[in-house]
């Protein structure tokens, strides 16, 4: 592959902020809940590269095939790989694609095909790099590329929406949580800064849930908690483990350890339980102490995968007035769909401007 944009190009990154910037000079886009991916095509050769530079071609053969079908024989695109599930997205189905068996990947690509949502063009059909061009020019070139090459109702490739209207951003923020991971704002006058975070900011979706504290992992010294183990009641009535929280100060962790001792029990979770040793904890102790399910803690979280928090949560406040049995898994239901941001995953609607 002999393109003017190298295949090891690091994607442009975003830094987290608490509020989206307002005013002229910004373009706003949905932050999709998927895998970042840069796609390269040079003749019949197509490469898909992850955020860390790992090859994705074998895991998303339907995207490779669709990119190879385009009349343009040379381009570099930046976007997000997602797997639709109804009018929302399934990160669970996306994760299943990273599988060693080609037969399994082929079946998933047929049963749960992926989409590639395009939000930047880094190399045009003339073979000239666009990395030094401002975003405003790159977006115009991307929309022209999409108009020429994406067919109506394209099942594999879609142009991701973009807007300069703050009112549209407010609507997106109100709708985030199901198909979206938040909102990004990009400087219209900025070139593509590979690996840099100085021209894009993001506000991630943060939600909260009231959880039962059903256990804890002790600290290394044994005189404080390391983390609290959180549970929610399933429809079956079982108490399922859904994640952990550890965002307490050292004095608070010691105080919590003393406070929790009277609640020690032989068992707590009756459904899914905290995991044991794995390749991820690198030999660290997975010992945990069950507690009687009497305390309720409200925590902040971002995303949910397979019925549990994808990342560690942030403690917000204790809820002594809350009955533990009212803390159900229904709190984790995704509240938004792609259609709530004026964008369909199943048609070729024009993006809002």
C-alpha positions in Angstrom: 0.0 0.0 0.0 1.6 3.3 -1.2 -0.7 6.0 0.0 0.2 9.6 1.1 -1.3 8.7 4.5 0.6 6.0 6.4 -1.2 2.9 7.6 0.2 3.4 11.1 -1.4 6.8 11.4 -2.6 7.5 15.0 -6.2 8.7 15.1 -7.0 12.2 16.3 -8.1 12.0 20.0 -10.5 14.0 22.2 -10.0 15.3 25.7 -12.8 15.1 28.2 -14.6 18.2 29.4 -17.6 18.8 31.7 -19.5 21.0 29.2 -19.6 21.3 25.5 -18.1 24.6 24.2 -20.5 27.0 22.5 -20.1 29.7 19.8 -18.8 30.0 16.2 -16.0 27.8 15.0 -17.2 24.4 16.4 -18.7 21.3 14.7 -20.7 18.9 16.9 -21.1 15.2 16.3 -22.5 12.2 18.2 -20.0 10.1 20.0 -21.0 6.5 19.0 -20.6 3.5 21.3 -18.4 1.4 19.0 -14.8 0.8 17.9 -12.8 3.6 16.4 -11.4 2.6 13.0 -9.4 4.1 10.2 -10.0 2.5 6.8 -7.4 2.5 4.0 -8.0 1.5 0.4 -5.4 1.3 -2.4 -6.8 -0.6 -5.3 -7.9 -4.0 -4.1 -6.1 -3.7 -0.8 -8.2 -2.6 2.1 -6.9 -2.2 5.7 -8.9 -1.5 8.8 -6.9 -0.2 11.8 -8.1 0.1 15.4 -7.4 3.0 17.7 -4.2 1.2 18.9 -3.1 0.3 15.3 -4.3 -3.3 15.4 -5.7 -4.9 12.2 -9.5 -5.3 12.1 -10.0 -6.8 8.6 -10.5 -10.4 9.7 -13.1 -9.4 12.3 -15.3 -7.3 10.0 -15.2 -8.9 6.5 -18.5 -7.4 5.5 -17.0 -3.9 5.9 -13.9 -4.8 4.0 -16.1 -6.2 1.1 -18.3 -3.1 1.0 -15.3 -0.7 0.9 -13.8 -2.7 -1.9 -17.0 -2.4 -3.8 -16.8 1.4 -3.9 -16.0 3.0 -7.3 -13.3 5.0 -5.7 -10.1 2.9 -5.7 -8.1 5.1 -3.3 -9.1 6.8 0.0 -8.6 6.9 3.8 -11.6 7.3 6.1 -11.9 7.8 9.8 -15.0 6.5 11.6 -16.7 4.2 14.0 -17.5 0.5 13.7 -20.9 -0.3 15.4 -23.4 -3.2 15.4 -27.0 -2.1 15.3 -29.6 -3.8 17.5 -33.0 -2.5 16.5 -32.8 1.3 16.7 -29.9 1.2 19.1 -26.4 -0.3 19.2 -25.1 -3.5 20.8 -21.6 -3.2 22.3 -22.0 -6.9 23.4 -22.4 -8.0 19.8 -19.4 -5.8 18.7 -17.1 -7.4 21.4 -18.0 -10.9 20.2 -16.4 -10.1 16.8 -13.0 -10.2 18.4 -12.9 -14.0 18.1 -10.1 -16.3 17.0 -12.3 -18.6 15.0 -12.9 -17.4 11.4 -16.1 -19.5 11.2 -17.5 -17.7 14.2 -16.7 -14.3 12.8 -18.3 -15.2 9.5 -21.5 -16.3 11.2 -21.6 -13.1 13.3 -21.1 -11.0 10.3 -24.1 -12.6 8.7 -26.4 -12.7 11.7 -25.3 -9.3 13.2 -23.7 -7.3 10.5 -21.7 -4.2 11.4 -21.9 -0.6 10.1 -19.1 1.8 9.5 -20.1 5.3 10.4 -17.9 7.9 8.6 -16.9 11.2 10.2 -13.7 12.2 8.4 -11.9 11.9 5.1 -8.1 11.9 5.4 -7.1 11.1 1.8 -9.2 12.0 -1.3 -9.8 10.1 -4.5 -7.0 12.1 -6.2 -4.5 10.6 -3.8 -3.7 13.9 -2.1 -3.6 13.9 1.7 -6.2 16.1 3.5 -4.4 15.9 6.9 -3.3 19.5 6.7 -6.7 20.8 5.7 -9.1 22.4 8.2 -12.0 20.2 9.3 -14.5 22.5 7.5 -12.8 21.5 4.2 -12.5 17.8 5.1 -16.2 17.6 6.1 -17.2 19.1 2.7 -15.0 16.6 1.0 -16.4 13.7 3.1 -20.0 14.7 2.2 -19.1 14.9 -1.4 -17.5 11.5 -1.2 -20.6 10.1 0.5 -22.9 11.6 -2.1 -20.9 10.0 -4.9 -20.3 6.6 -3.4 -22.8 5.6 -0.7 -25.9 4.1 -2.1 -29.4 4.9 -0.7 -30.1 2.9 2.4 -26.5 1.6 2.5 -26.5 -1.4 4.9 -22.8 -1.2 5.7 -21.6 2.4 5.3 -23.2 5.6 6.7 -22.3 9.2 7.0 -22.4 10.2 10.6 -24.4 13.4 11.4 -22.7 16.7 12.1 -24.1 20.1 13.1 -23.0 23.6 14.0 -26.3 24.3 15.7 -26.1 24.4 19.5 -29.9 23.6 19.8 -29.3 20.4 17.9 -26.5 19.5 20.4 -28.9 20.1 23.3 -31.3 17.6 21.7 -28.6 15.1 21.3 -27.4 15.5 24.9 -31.0 14.9 26.1 -31.2 11.7 24.1 -27.8 10.1 24.8 -27.5 6.8 26.6 -28.5 4.1 24.1 -26.9 4.5 20.7 -24.6 7.3 21.9 -21.6 7.5 24.2 -21.8 11.3 24.4 -21.1 14.3 22.2 -17.9 15.6 20.6 -17.0 19.1 19.5 -14.3 19.7 16.9 -12.6 23.0 15.8 -13.7 23.8 12.2 -10.3 25.5 11.5 -8.1 22.6 12.9 -6.1 20.2 10.7 -6.1 16.5 11.5 -3.8 16.2 14.5 -2.8 12.5 14.5 -2.6 11.3 18.1 -3.3 14.8 19.5 -6.2 16.0 21.8 -6.0 19.8 21.2 -8.8 20.3 18.7 -11.5 17.9 19.9 -13.3 17.7 23.2 -16.0 15.3 24.4 -18.7 15.1 27.0 -19.5 11.5 27.8 -22.9 10.2 28.9 -23.1 9.8 32.7 -26.1 8.2 34.3 -26.8 7.0 37.9 -28.3 4.0 39.5 -29.2 3.0 43.1 -27.3 -0.2 43.9 -27.3 -2.7 46.7 -23.9 -2.9 48.5 -23.6 -6.7 48.7 -19.9 -7.2 49.4 -16.5 -5.7 49.4 -12.9 -6.5 48.5 -10.4 -5.7 51.3 -7.4 -3.5 50.8 -3.9 -5.0 50.6 -3.4 -4.1 54.3 -6.7 -5.7 55.4 -7.8 -2.7 57.5 -9.8 -0.9 54.9 -12.0 -1.7 51.9 -10.5 -1.8 48.4 -13.8 -1.6 46.6 -17.5 -2.1 47.2 -19.3 -4.8 45.2 -22.6 -3.7 43.8 -25.8 -5.6 43.0 -29.2 -5.1 41.4 -32.2 -7.4 41.5 -33.2 -9.2 38.3 -36.7 -10.0 37.3 -36.2 -13.5 38.7 -35.7 -12.0 42.1 -32.0 -12.9 42.2 -29.4 -10.3 43.3 -26.9 -10.0 40.4 -23.4 -8.6 40.7 -23.2 -5.6 38.3 -19.9 -3.9 39.1 -17.8 -2.1 41.7 -17.0 1.3 43.0 -13.8 2.4 44.8 -13.8 6.2 44.6 -13.4 6.9 48.3 -10.6 8.6 50.2 -8.2 6.5 52.4 -9.9 7.7 55.6 -13.3 6.9 54.1 -12.2 3.4 53.2 -11.0 2.7 56.7 -14.3 4.1 58.1 -16.3 2.0 55.7 -14.4 -1.2 56.7 -15.5 -0.7 60.3 -19.0 0.3 59.4 -19.5 -2.9 57.3 -18.2 -5.5 59.7 -21.7 -6.0 61.4 -23.1 -6.7 58.0 -20.7 -9.6 57.2 -22.6 -12.7 55.9 -21.9 -16.1 54.5 -23.5 -15.2 51.1 -25.1 -12.3 49.4 -25.4 -12.5 45.6 -27.9 -15.1 44.6 -27.5 -14.7 40.8 -24.4 -13.6 39.0 -21.4 -13.3 41.4 -18.1 -11.4 41.3 -15.5 -13.1 39.1 -12.5 -15.0 40.2 -8.9 -15.0 38.9 -8.5 -14.0 35.2 -5.8 -12.8 32.9 -7.0 -9.2 33.5 -6.2 -9.1 37.3 -2.6 -10.3 36.8 -2.6 -12.5 39.9 -4.1 -10.0 42.3 -6.3 -11.3 45.1 -9.9 -11.7 44.1 -11.0 -12.4 47.7 -14.2 -10.7 48.6 -16.5 -10.6 51.7 -20.3 -11.0 51.3 -22.6 -8.5 53.1 -26.2 -8.6 54.1 -28.0 -6.6 51.3 -29.1 -3.7 53.5 -27.2 -0.6 52.3 -28.0 1.3 49.1 -25.5 3.5 47.3 -26.2 5.7 44.3 -23.4 5.6 41.8 -22.6 7.3 38.5 -21.8 5.2 35.4 -21.2 5.6 31.7 -22.0 2.4 29.8 -23.5 -1.0 30.4 -22.3 -4.3 28.8 -23.9 -7.7 29.2 -26.0 -6.4 32.1 -23.2 -4.9 34.2 -21.2 -1.7 34.3 -18.5 -1.6 31.7 -16.1 0.5 33.8 -15.7 1.3 37.5 -18.4 3.6 38.9 -18.2 6.8 41.0 -20.0 6.9 44.3 -22.5 9.8 44.6 -24.5 9.4 47.8 -25.9 6.9 50.3 -29.6 6.3 50.0 -30.8 5.2 53.5 -34.4 5.9 52.6 -34.3 3.4 49.7 -35.5 -0.2 50.1 -32.8 -2.5 48.7 -35.5 -4.6 46.9 -36.5 -1.6 44.8 -33.0 -1.5 43.3 -33.6 -3.4 40.1 -31.8 -4.1 36.8 -34.4 -2.0 35.0 -32.3 1.1 35.9 -29.7 0.0 33.4 -32.0 -0.1 30.4 -30.8 2.1 27.5 -33.0 5.2 27.3 -32.2 6.4 23.8 -32.2 5.2 20.2 -30.3 6.4 17.2 -33.5 7.9 15.9 -33.6 10.2 18.9 -30.6 12.1 17.4 -32.2 12.6 14.1 -30.3 9.7 12.5 -31.5 6.3 11.4 -29.2 3.3 11.3 -31.3 1.8 8.6 -31.8 4.5 6.0 -29.7 7.2 4.2 -31.3 10.3 5.8 -29.4 13.5 5.3 -27.5 14.5 8.4 -28.8 17.5 10.4 -26.9 20.7 9.8 
